[in-house]
Amino acid sequence: MQRSIVPAPLARLPWRMLFTVIAIGSFGLVVLYSAAGGSIRPWAFSQGSRFILFIGMAIAMSRVREAQWKAIAFPAYTILLLMLLGVELLGKISGGSQRWLDLGIIRLQPSEMMKLAIILALARFYDILPAGEIRRWNAIWPAALLIGLPAMLILVQPDLGTALMVVAGGLTITFLAGLPLRLYVGGLVALVPLAWAAFHTMHDYQRKRVLIFLDPESDPLGAGYHISQSKIAIGSGGVFGKGFLQGTQSHLDYLPEGHTDFVFATMAEEWGLIGGVGLIFAFLMVIRWGMNVAHESRSRFARLTAAGLSTTIFFYVAINLMMVMGLAPVVGIPLPLVSFGGSAMMTVLMCLGILMSIDRDNQEKNNR
């Protein structure tokens, strides 16, 4: 019998998903190259270097066993919560926000890692919770505490987008764990006065973002400039786009943050509807693979973790696309693997690393 020349650990990797991720990341480098006016610096080169590093990290994480993810779930959450407290005391202020811990050799953003930690911690909590307790108070208040503490610490940095991501990821796990639907309906009703109260406690620039979202044309040259120019860039691309390196909105600096939060608008102007639909389809293929991993998982922890991580990637993509199209306020959520910056890329590839780890365990259990 002929043996495979591919080592077993590599043969177990989901190569179709990995090639899709590599295609998304490579397309992102092309967009960043164009956004810089046809130069690999200052964005494409450093982005590509990080991408290679984090892909390797994700593949290394795929070798970690499910039992080890269970073991680190609560300790990782606790450490990151303490780091968020440290940000308040010692954090570095950048861009008007205090989000970073400067450790000398590296700057860490604990709030970004909390998006993963909240998924692992809640999945572990519901994994050890007896099935008969799922509709009782004991299943609700610990989860609310686990979600609420980091969300409040992140809000005061202030970082509304990341806080929303942490809450959304946490609520997804509670819903999938089987908490009664009436809790979410009641929560939506209670959200109206809470949203009103939150609006009046926001910073001025955050309130302005909400108001501009409701009526961006009210200040097209001021606070509504980002959204207005983003819509113009997307619309001007048409079906097939203006062509590579031919975008005027980004090259003439009409589109602010065209390499970060609004990178999709930069891409859509040059690649058009075809490019936008293709990119969205590629992301959906990755998310679909993650949900299939959750479906095939046997343990409660693995199912909740895989589904939670997959929806985290979905929230990244959905919120960013809604932002650039004027369907949601600008809350600073980048398009993962495409927007310039390492934080979102690292988080998403860590999500994929854990998903590959769960997928590997699923394969081994199915082969027994």
C-alpha distance (Angstrom), angle and dihedral (degrees) to the residues before:
residue distance angle dihedral
M1 . . .
Q2 3.81 . .
R3 3.78 115.3 .
S4 3.77 123.3 -138.2
I5 3.81 114.2 -104.7
V6 3.83 89.3 -146.3
P7 3.84 113.5 90.8
A8 3.82 112.3 -111.9
P9 3.85 95.7 -116.5
L10 3.83 90.5 53.7
A11 3.80 92.7 42.9
R12 3.82 89.6 57.7
L13 3.79 93.1 56.3
P14 3.83 116.8 106.5
W15 3.79 94.3 -115.8
R16 3.80 95.6 176.7
M17 3.81 90.0 58.4
L18 3.81 91.9 43.1
F19 3.80 92.3 51.4
T20 3.82 88.9 50.5
V21 3.83 90.4 51.8
I22 3.81 90.9 47.1
A23 3.82 89.2 49.9
I24 3.82 91.0 51.8
G25 3.80 92.0 47.7
S26 3.82 92.7 46.3
F27 3.80 91.5 49.4
G28 3.81 87.4 50.4
L29 3.82 89.3 56.1
V30 3.81 89.9 52.1
V31 3.81 90.1 52.2
L32 3.82 92.1 48.1
Y33 3.82 89.9 47.9
S34 3.80 88.9 55.3
A35 3.82 93.2 43.0
A36 3.83 88.0 58.1
G37 3.79 90.4 54.9
G38 3.80 95.8 -99.4
S39 3.81 99.7 -41.3
I40 3.79 133.0 118.6
R41 3.79 88.8 -140.8
P42 2.94 139.7 108.2
W43 3.81 95.5 9.9
A44 3.80 117.2 12.3
F45 3.81 97.9 54.0
S46 3.81 96.8 49.8
Q47 3.81 91.0 40.7
G48 3.81 90.9 52.8
S49 3.80 91.9 48.8
R50 3.80 91.1 52.4
F51 3.80 91.3 45.7
I52 3.82 92.4 55.9
L53 3.82 90.8 46.7
F54 3.81 94.8 49.0
I55 3.83 93.8 44.1
G56 3.80 87.6 55.9
M57 3.80 89.5 48.1
A58 3.82 91.1 51.4
I59 3.81 91.6 51.2
A60 3.82 89.8 49.1
M61 3.82 90.0 50.3
S62 3.81 89.5 53.9
R63 3.82 87.5 71.1
V64 3.83 92.6 61.9
R65 3.80 115.2 103.8
E66 3.80 124.5 -123.4
A67 3.81 90.3 -117.1
Q68 3.80 89.6 59.9
W69 3.80 92.6 52.4
K70 3.79 87.9 51.8
A71 3.79 91.0 50.2
I72 3.81 95.2 52.2
A73 3.83 97.7 39.9
F74 3.81 98.8 93.5
P75 3.85 96.9 32.1
A76 3.83 91.2 51.1
Y77 3.80 91.1 49.4
T78 3.82 91.7 49.0
I79 3.80 93.7 48.1
L80 3.80 92.3 49.3
L81 3.80 91.5 47.1
L82 3.81 89.0 54.1
M83 3.80 89.2 47.5
L84 3.81 89.9 53.1
L85 3.79 87.6 54.3
G86 3.78 87.5 49.1
V87 3.79 90.1 54.3
E88 3.82 88.7 59.7
L89 3.79 91.1 51.7
L90 3.80 103.5 33.8
G91 3.80 105.9 8.8
K92 3.78 123.9 138.3
I93 3.81 116.6 -118.4
S94 3.81 114.3 -132.0
G95 3.79 126.4 167.5
G96 3.80 91.1 -3.5
S97 3.81 93.2 -56.1
Q98 3.78 131.4 99.6
R99 3.81 103.7 -140.2
W100 3.79 108.0 126.3
L101 3.78 137.5 81.9
D102 3.79 109.7 -149.8
L103 3.81 107.4 -149.9
G104 3.79 94.8 173.1
I105 3.80 99.7 -112.1
I106 3.80 94.1 42.9
R107 3.81 140.8 18.3
L108 3.79 114.3 -136.7
Q109 3.80 128.8 -161.0
P110 3.83 104.1 -156.9
S111 3.81 92.9 -174.9
E112 3.80 90.1 65.0
M113 3.81 92.2 53.8
M114 3.80 90.6 47.0
K115 3.82 88.5 70.5
L116 3.80 86.7 69.4
A117 3.78 97.6 35.8
I118 3.82 94.0 54.9
I119 3.82 89.8 55.2
L120 3.81 93.5 49.7
A121 3.81 94.2 43.3
L122 3.80 95.5 49.5
A123 3.81 92.7 42.7
R124 3.82 88.6 52.8
F125 3.82 91.7 46.2
Y126 3.81 93.3 53.9
D127 3.80 90.1 41.1
I128 3.82 91.9 61.8
L129 3.81 95.1 36.0
P130 3.84 111.3 101.1
A131 3.81 112.3 -110.2
G132 3.80 91.5 -121.3
E133 3.82 91.3 60.3
I134 3.81 97.2 57.4
R135 3.81 94.7 97.6
R136 3.77 96.0 42.0
W137 3.78 133.7 89.3
N138 3.82 90.8 -99.9
A139 3.81 88.7 68.3
I140 3.81 93.8 51.5
W141 3.79 113.7 42.9
P142 3.85 97.8 50.6
A143 3.81 89.9 49.7
A144 3.81 91.3 47.8
L145 3.80 89.1 51.5
L146 3.80 93.2 47.6
I147 3.81 90.5 51.9
G148 3.80 99.5 36.6
L149 3.81 100.4 51.4
P150 3.82 98.3 58.2
A151 3.81 92.2 36.4
M152 3.82 91.3 57.3
L153 3.80 92.7 45.9
I154 3.81 90.8 50.4
L155 3.81 92.7 46.6
V156 3.80 92.6 57.9
Q157 3.84 92.4 53.6
P158 3.15 77.7 58.3
D159 3.83 107.1 -115.2
L160 3.79 110.5 138.2
G161 3.81 95.3 171.3
T162 3.80 95.6 55.1
A163 3.81 91.8 43.2
L164 3.81 89.3 54.0
M165 3.81 90.2 49.6
V166 3.81 91.8 51.7
V167 3.81 91.6 48.7
A168 3.81 92.8 45.0
G169 3.80 92.4 49.8
G170 3.79 92.1 47.1
L171 3.80 94.4 47.5
T172 3.80 89.9 49.1
I173 3.81 90.3 58.4
T174 3.81 92.7 47.5
F175 3.82 90.6 50.4
L176 3.81 93.6 47.9
A177 3.80 90.2 46.3
G178 3.80 88.4 63.2
L179 3.80 107.7 -103.1
P180 3.84 111.7 165.4
L181 3.81 115.4 -83.0
R182 3.81 90.8 -131.9
L183 3.81 89.1 70.7
Y184 3.79 91.0 62.4
V185 3.80 93.6 43.9
G186 3.81 89.5 50.3
G187 3.79 89.2 46.3
L188 3.80 91.5 54.9
V189 3.80 90.2 51.4
A190 3.80 91.4 48.9
L191 3.79 89.9 46.6
V192 3.81 92.7 74.4
P193 3.85 97.6 67.8
L194 3.82 90.2 34.6
A195 3.81 90.9 53.6
W196 3.80 90.0 49.5
A197 3.80 90.6 51.0
A198 3.81 92.3 44.8
F199 3.80 91.1 50.2
H200 3.80 91.1 56.9
T201 3.82 92.4 48.9
M202 3.81 94.7 49.6
H203 3.76 124.0 108.0
D204 3.80 114.6 -98.9
Y205 3.80 93.5 -105.7
Q206 3.82 91.1 51.0
R207 3.82 92.3 50.9
K208 3.79 88.9 48.2
R209 3.81 90.2 54.0
V210 3.80 90.9 55.2
L211 3.81 93.4 46.8
I212 3.80 92.2 46.5
F213 3.80 89.8 49.8
L214 3.80 88.7 57.1
D215 3.81 92.6 47.1
P216 3.84 114.1 7.3
E217 3.82 92.3 168.6
S218 3.80 90.4 64.0
D219 3.83 89.3 79.2
P220 3.82 107.2 15.8
L221 3.81 94.2 161.9
G222 3.80 95.5 41.7
A223 3.79 130.7 32.6
G224 3.82 92.4 -8.6
Y225 3.79 93.5 52.9
H226 3.83 96.6 97.4
I227 3.79 95.5 52.2
S228 3.81 94.5 41.3
Q229 3.81 93.4 51.2
S230 3.80 91.0 43.9
K231 3.81 91.0 55.4
I232 3.80 90.8 47.1
A233 3.83 91.3 51.1
I234 3.81 93.7 48.6
G235 3.80 93.6 44.7
S236 3.80 94.8 46.0
G237 3.80 90.6 56.6
G238 3.79 91.6 68.8
V239 3.79 118.6 -176.7
F240 3.81 100.9 -40.6
G241 3.82 101.6 21.9
K242 3.78 131.8 -126.5
G243 3.79 92.9 -79.1
F244 3.80 136.9 -99.0
L245 3.84 112.1 -47.2
Q246 3.81 89.5 3.5
G247 3.82 100.0 101.7
T248 3.79 112.2 124.0
Q249 3.80 100.9 -173.2
S250 3.81 93.6 60.6
H251 3.82 99.4 31.6
L252 3.80 92.7 50.5
D253 3.83 91.1 45.2
Y254 3.79 95.3 -116.0
L255 3.80 90.1 126.7
P256 3.83 111.8 65.4
E257 3.81 117.8 -148.3
G258 3.80 90.0 12.6
H259 3.81 90.8 157.0
T260 3.82 97.4 47.4
D261 3.81 127.1 26.3
F262 3.83 94.6 4.4
V263 3.80 98.0 40.9
F264 3.82 90.6 118.7
A265 3.81 89.4 62.5
T266 3.81 89.6 50.6
M267 3.80 89.6 51.4
A268 3.82 95.5 43.9
E269 3.81 92.6 53.0
E270 3.79 92.0 57.9
W271 3.82 101.2 30.5
G272 3.80 99.8 31.5
L273 3.77 129.3 -158.0
I274 3.81 90.9 -35.2
G275 3.80 92.0 58.6
G276 3.80 93.0 44.1
V277 3.80 94.4 49.7
G278 3.81 91.1 45.8
L279 3.81 92.0 52.2
I280 3.80 92.9 47.1
F281 3.82 90.4 48.0
A282 3.81 90.7 52.4
F283 3.81 91.2 52.3
L284 3.81 90.4 47.9
M285 3.82 89.9 53.2
V286 3.81 90.3 54.8
I287 3.82 92.2 46.9
R288 3.81 91.0 46.7
W289 3.81 89.8 53.0
G290 3.81 89.9 51.9
M291 3.80 92.5 50.8
N292 3.81 89.3 49.6
V293 3.81 88.2 54.7
A294 3.81 88.3 53.6
H295 3.82 91.2 48.5
E296 3.80 92.5 51.5
S297 3.83 95.0 46.4
R298 3.78 116.6 108.0
S299 3.78 102.1 -162.1
R300 3.80 123.2 71.4
F301 3.80 91.8 -128.7
A302 3.80 93.0 53.0
R303 3.82 93.5 46.4
L304 3.80 94.1 49.9
T305 3.81 93.8 42.6
A306 3.81 94.6 48.7
A307 3.82 92.9 46.1
G308 3.81 92.0 45.4
L309 3.81 93.9 49.8
S310 3.81 91.5 46.8
T311 3.80 91.9 51.9
T312 3.82 89.7 47.5
I313 3.81 88.6 60.3
F314 3.81 88.7 45.9
F315 3.83 91.7 52.4
Y316 3.82 90.5 51.3
V317 3.79 92.4 53.7
A318 3.82 97.8 37.9
I319 3.81 96.3 47.7
N320 3.81 93.4 46.5
L321 3.81 93.0 49.1
M322 3.81 91.3 47.3
M323 3.82 89.2 50.2
V324 3.79 96.4 52.4
M325 3.81 92.0 44.7
G326 3.79 93.3 50.3
L327 3.82 93.8 -112.3
A328 3.82 94.0 117.7
P329 3.82 136.4 24.9
V330 3.80 116.6 -88.9
V331 3.80 102.8 -98.0
G332 3.81 100.4 162.3
I333 3.81 100.7 -103.0
P334 3.84 110.0 150.6
L335 3.81 126.4 -147.5
P336 3.82 102.4 -103.6
L337 3.82 118.9 -119.5
V338 3.82 89.9 6.9
S339 3.82 107.8 55.3
F340 3.79 115.3 77.6
G341 3.79 112.1 -102.5
G342 3.76 138.4 76.2
S343 3.81 104.1 -125.0
A344 3.81 99.8 73.5
M345 3.81 91.6 37.1
M346 3.80 91.3 52.7
T347 3.82 92.4 47.6
V348 3.80 94.8 49.2
L349 3.80 94.1 45.4
M350 3.80 89.8 48.2
C351 3.81 87.2 52.4
L352 3.78 88.5 52.7
G353 3.81 91.4 46.0
I354 3.81 91.5 56.1
L355 3.81 90.6 43.7
M356 3.82 90.2 52.8
S357 3.80 88.7 49.7
I358 3.82 90.9 54.0
D359 3.82 90.6 44.1
R360 3.80 90.0 52.8
D361 3.80 91.6 51.7
N362 3.83 89.2 48.3
Q363 3.80 90.6 54.1
E364 3.80 92.7 49.1
K365 3.81 92.4 49.0
N366 3.81 92.0 48.2
N367 3.82 91.3 50.5
R368 3.80 94.0 54.5
